[in-house]
Amino acid sequence: MNRHPAPEDDPAVHSPEARTLSARANLFLNWRLNRGTDMVLRFTLRQLEYLVAVGEFGSVTEAAERVNVSAPSVSAAISQLEKEFGINLFVRRHAHGLSLTQAGHSFVAQARQILSEAAKLNALSNELTGQVRGPLHVACLVTFAQAVIPSLRRAFSDVYPDVDFFQYERDQARILEGLRMARFDIALSYDLDIPADVTFHELAVLPPYAVLHEDHPLAGRRGVTVEELAPHPMILLDLPHSSAYFLSLFREAGVTPHIAERTRDMSVMRAMVANRFGYSIANIRPVSTYALDGGRLTFVPLTGNLRPMRMGILSMAGATPALTVRRFIDFCGETIRGMGMDLPVCADDPQQEKGSS
């Protein structure tokens, strides 16, 4: 799963000077790695990981978030590499972050190769021993991350304590970008405009439902149509791809919703509904029937011939997942189906008080 963007995509790398620097960098690194039994490497795989992260993000702060260490640690690693090799790898611009020099492009490319080969050793070891361990980078669609990923991670970590689990909450566009850049091993998301280079493995079918204040005129019903909702003020969860899905439910019914407010935050949406600013639509029902400020919510299924959301796992097409990733995929299938998320919610559902995700 260690795929990285090719440095050759940058026009600067095609210059003769860049090719010369790349050749020298490769020769120098190979010499450092093969100069005999008295070899003492002055860099670590961790430093190379920090180098690649900064090269991808162009920011020490964002790179530090990616590798889950402090920004000073990343800065120190970059400075040590530059001092050790006697080469400026980045151009520092105070207002614009860091940009790779031509030598930096070559070093980042070589560092990616080294890290890729090192990762193959970890994966091979796991395959040979049957042990599930090592890093696992999992992204989750921000729309339902709070309702799914913490409990899923807790359960998986309890079964496989030797896995270093890293979670990321992102919108759909950033999930796809992260998969292509190999920032994530795998992702949990909806089947929203899945491109050809990404595969989708379905886990649950999630019909839409209305989120209403308990005193809303449509609350307490066994079902409600989008035609009935349309005249009422709507709080739109305005996330990329997700908002298009919600609005399509009205468009396909030939009606236009009255959008009173927009928010990109699920908790804010729930609080707005709980404070009588309007209703909303969602596909994941959290355990609690209360907003964060204590307001009471109720959930009513949408009726009619409406397309449900399908939750599943995203991964790069054609890739052979490592053992740890395969175990997580299997675990998700068993755990998420056990949550009962593919069951519609009724107003008189006996599970309403304790809820189900």
C-alpha positions in Angstrom: 0.0 0.0 0.0 3.0 2.3 0.0 2.3 4.4 -3.1 3.7 7.9 -3.4 3.4 10.6 -6.1 6.2 10.4 -8.6 8.7 13.2 -8.3 9.0 13.1 -12.1 5.6 14.8 -12.2 7.4 18.1 -11.2 8.8 19.8 -14.4 11.8 20.9 -12.4 12.9 17.4 -12.0 13.3 16.9 -15.8 16.2 19.4 -16.1 19.7 18.1 -16.7 20.8 19.7 -13.4 18.1 17.8 -11.5 19.0 14.5 -13.2 22.6 15.1 -12.2 21.7 15.8 -8.6 19.5 12.8 -8.6 22.3 10.5 -9.8 24.7 12.0 -7.3 22.2 11.6 -4.5 21.5 8.0 -5.4 25.3 7.3 -5.6 25.9 9.0 -2.3 23.1 7.2 -0.5 24.1 3.9 -1.9 27.7 4.5 -0.8 26.5 5.4 2.7 24.5 2.2 2.8 27.2 -0.1 1.4 30.6 1.1 2.5 31.5 -1.9 4.6 31.1 -3.5 8.0 32.3 -0.3 9.7 29.3 1.6 8.2 27.7 4.0 10.6 24.5 5.5 9.2 23.9 9.1 10.3 20.2 9.1 9.4 17.2 7.0 10.6 14.1 5.7 8.9 12.2 8.0 11.1 14.1 11.0 9.8 13.3 9.9 6.3 9.7 9.6 7.1 9.7 13.2 8.4 11.5 14.3 5.3 8.9 12.7 3.0 6.0 14.2 5.0 7.4 17.7 4.8 8.1 17.3 1.1 4.5 16.3 0.5 2.8 18.9 2.7 5.2 21.8 2.4 4.6 22.5 6.0 6.3 21.3 9.2 3.1 21.7 11.2 1.0 19.6 8.8 3.8 17.1 8.4 4.0 16.8 12.2 0.3 16.1 12.3 0.7 13.4 9.7 3.4 11.5 11.6 2.0 12.3 15.0 5.0 14.0 16.6 5.7 17.6 17.6 6.6 20.2 15.0 10.0 20.9 16.7 10.9 17.2 16.3 10.2 17.3 12.6 12.2 20.6 12.2 15.1 19.1 14.1 15.2 16.0 11.9 15.2 18.0 8.7 18.0 20.2 10.0 20.0 17.1 11.0 19.6 15.6 7.6 20.7 18.9 5.9 23.7 19.2 8.2 24.7 15.5 7.7 24.6 15.6 3.9 25.7 19.2 3.5 22.8 20.0 1.2 19.8 22.4 1.5 16.8 20.3 1.0 14.2 23.0 1.4 13.8 26.7 0.7 12.2 28.4 3.7 9.6 31.1 3.0 8.2 32.6 6.1 4.7 33.2 4.7 4.6 30.2 2.2 6.0 27.3 4.1 8.8 25.1 2.7 9.5 24.3 -0.9 11.8 21.4 -2.0 15.0 22.4 -3.8 16.1 20.3 -6.8 18.4 18.3 -4.5 15.4 18.0 -2.1 13.3 16.4 -4.8 16.0 13.8 -5.4 16.4 13.1 -1.7 12.7 12.8 -1.1 12.4 10.3 -4.1 15.3 8.2 -2.7 13.8 8.4 0.8 10.5 7.1 -0.5 12.2 4.1 -2.0 14.1 3.3 1.2 10.9 3.6 3.3 9.0 1.5 0.8 11.5 -1.3 1.0 11.6 -1.1 4.8 7.8 -1.4 4.9 8.0 -4.5 2.8 10.1 -6.1 5.5 7.4 -5.3 8.1 4.7 -6.7 5.8 6.7 -9.8 5.0 7.4 -10.4 8.7 3.7 -10.2 9.5 2.8 -12.6 6.6 5.4 -15.1 7.7 4.6 -15.1 11.4 0.9 -14.4 11.1 1.2 -11.5 13.5 -1.0 -8.5 13.1 1.2 -5.5 14.1 2.7 -2.3 12.9 1.2 1.0 11.8 -2.3 1.3 10.3 -3.5 4.6 8.9 -7.3 4.8 8.7 -9.3 7.7 7.3 -13.0 8.1 8.0 -15.6 10.4 6.4 -16.1 13.3 8.8 -19.9 13.0 8.5 -20.1 9.9 10.6 -16.6 9.7 12.1 -17.7 10.5 15.6 -20.4 7.8 15.6 -18.2 5.0 14.2 -14.4 5.3 14.3 -13.7 5.7 18.1 -15.6 2.6 19.1 -14.4 0.7 16.0 -10.8 1.6 16.8 -11.2 0.7 20.5 -12.6 -2.8 19.6 -9.9 -3.4 17.0 -7.1 -2.3 19.3 -8.3 -4.6 22.0 -8.1 -7.6 19.7 -4.8 -6.5 18.0 -2.9 -4.5 20.6 0.4 -4.5 18.6 -1.1 -2.4 15.8 -0.3 1.3 15.9 -3.6 2.8 14.9 -3.8 6.3 13.4 -7.1 7.8 12.6 -8.0 10.8 10.4 -11.3 12.6 9.9 -11.6 14.0 6.4 -14.2 14.9 3.8 -14.5 12.7 0.7 -12.2 14.8 -1.5 -9.4 14.7 1.0 -9.9 11.0 1.6 -9.4 10.2 -2.1 -6.3 12.5 -2.2 -4.9 10.8 0.9 -5.4 7.3 -0.5 -3.6 8.3 -3.7 -0.8 9.9 -1.8 -0.5 6.8 0.5 -1.2 8.9 3.5 -4.0 6.4 4.4 -3.9 2.6 4.1 -7.7 2.4 4.0 -10.8 4.6 4.5 -14.3 4.3 5.7 -16.7 6.3 3.6 -19.9 6.4 1.5 -20.2 5.3 -2.1 -20.0 8.9 -3.3 -18.5 9.4 -6.8 -16.0 6.7 -6.4 -13.3 7.1 -9.1 -12.0 4.2 -11.2 -8.7 3.9 -9.4 -10.4 3.3 -6.0 -12.4 0.2 -5.0 -15.4 0.2 -2.7 -16.3 -2.7 -0.4 -19.9 -2.3 0.9 -20.4 -2.8 4.7 -23.9 -1.4 5.4 -26.9 0.1 3.7 -28.1 3.3 5.3 -31.5 4.8 4.4 -32.0 8.5 5.0 -33.9 9.9 7.9 -35.1 13.3 9.2 -33.5 14.9 12.3 -36.2 16.9 14.1 -36.8 18.8 17.3 -39.1 16.8 19.5 -41.8 19.5 19.1 -41.5 19.8 15.4 -44.9 19.3 13.6 -43.6 16.2 11.8 -42.0 14.6 14.9 -43.5 11.4 16.3 -44.6 10.1 12.9 -43.7 6.6 11.6 -42.4 8.2 8.3 -42.2 11.5 6.4 -41.7 12.3 2.8 -39.4 14.9 1.3 -42.5 16.7 -0.1 -43.7 17.1 3.5 -40.3 18.4 4.7 -39.7 20.8 1.8 -41.7 23.8 3.1 -40.0 23.7 6.5 -36.6 25.4 7.2 -33.7 23.0 6.6 -30.3 22.9 8.2 -28.1 21.5 5.5 -25.0 19.4 6.4 -22.9 21.1 3.8 -20.0 18.8 3.1 -18.6 17.9 -0.3 -20.5 15.1 -1.9 -22.8 14.6 1.1 -24.7 17.8 0.5 -25.2 16.9 -3.1 -26.8 13.6 -2.0 -29.2 15.2 0.4 -30.3 17.8 -2.1 -30.7 15.1 -4.8 -33.5 13.5 -2.6 -35.6 16.6 -3.1 -34.6 17.2 -6.8 -35.7 13.7 -7.7 -39.0 14.3 -6.0 -39.5 17.5 -8.0 -39.4 19.8 -5.0 -37.0 22.4 -3.6 -36.0 22.5 0.1 -36.1 25.7 2.1 -32.5 25.9 3.2 -32.3 28.2 6.2 -28.8 27.4 7.4 -25.7 25.5 6.3 -23.0 23.9 8.4 -20.1 21.6 7.9 -20.2 20.2 11.4 -22.5 17.4 12.5 -22.6 18.5 16.1 -23.5 22.1 15.1 -26.3 20.7 12.8 -27.7 18.7 15.6 -27.6 21.6 18.0 -29.3 23.9 15.4 -32.1 21.4 15.0 -32.4 21.0 18.8 -32.8 24.7 19.1 -35.7 24.8 16.6 -33.9 26.5 13.7 -35.0 23.7 11.3 -34.8 20.0 10.5 -31.9 18.2 8.8 -31.3 14.9 7.0 -28.7 12.2 7.8 -28.0 8.5 7.3 -26.1 7.7 10.6 -28.1 7.9 13.8 -25.9 8.5 16.8 -26.5 6.7 20.1 -27.7 9.8 21.9 -31.0 11.5 21.2 -29.6 14.8 22.6 -27.6 17.5 21.1 -24.4 18.6 22.9 -26.2 21.5 24.5 -28.9 19.2 25.9 -31.6 19.8 23.3 -33.8 16.8 22.6 -33.9 15.3 19.0 -36.1 12.8 17.4 -35.5 10.7 14.2 -38.1 9.9 11.6 -37.4 7.7 8.5 -37.9 9.2 5.0 -40.4 7.3 3.0 -40.6 6.9 -0.7 -38.3 5.5 -3.4 -35.1 7.1 -2.1 -31.6 6.0 -2.8 -29.8 5.0 0.5 -26.2 5.8 1.4 -23.9 2.8 1.4 -21.1 2.7 3.9 -18.0 0.8 3.0 -14.2 0.6 2.8 -12.2 2.5 0.2 -8.8 1.3 -1.0 -6.6 1.7 -4.1 -7.7 -0.5 -6.9 -5.3 -3.3 -7.9 -3.3 -3.1 -4.6 -2.7 -6.2 -2.5 -3.4 -5.2 1.1 -1.0 -6.1 3.8 -2.1 -8.6 6.5 -2.9 -5.8 9.1 -5.1 -4.1 6.5 -6.9 -7.3 5.6 -7.6 -8.0 9.3 -9.0 -4.6 9.7 -11.3 -5.0 6.6 -12.6 -8.3 8.0 -13.0 -6.7 11.5 -15.0 -3.8 10.0 -17.3 -6.2 8.1 -18.1 -8.2 11.3 -18.3 -5.2 13.7 -20.3 -2.7 11.6 -22.8 -5.2 10.5 -23.2 -6.1 14.2 -24.1 -2.4 14.9 -27.3 -2.8 12.9 -26.7 0.4 11.0 -28.5 -1.0 8.0 -31.8 -1.1 9.9 -34.3 1.8 9.3 -35.2 3.8 12.4 -38.9 4.1 13.3 -40.4 6.7 15.6 -41.7 4.0 18.0 -38.5 1.9 17.7 -37.8 0.4 21.2 -34.1 1.2 20.6 -34.9 4.9 20.2 -33.8 5.8 23.7 -30.5 3.9 23.8 -30.0 4.3 20.1 -28.0 2.5 17.5 -25.4 3.8 15.1 
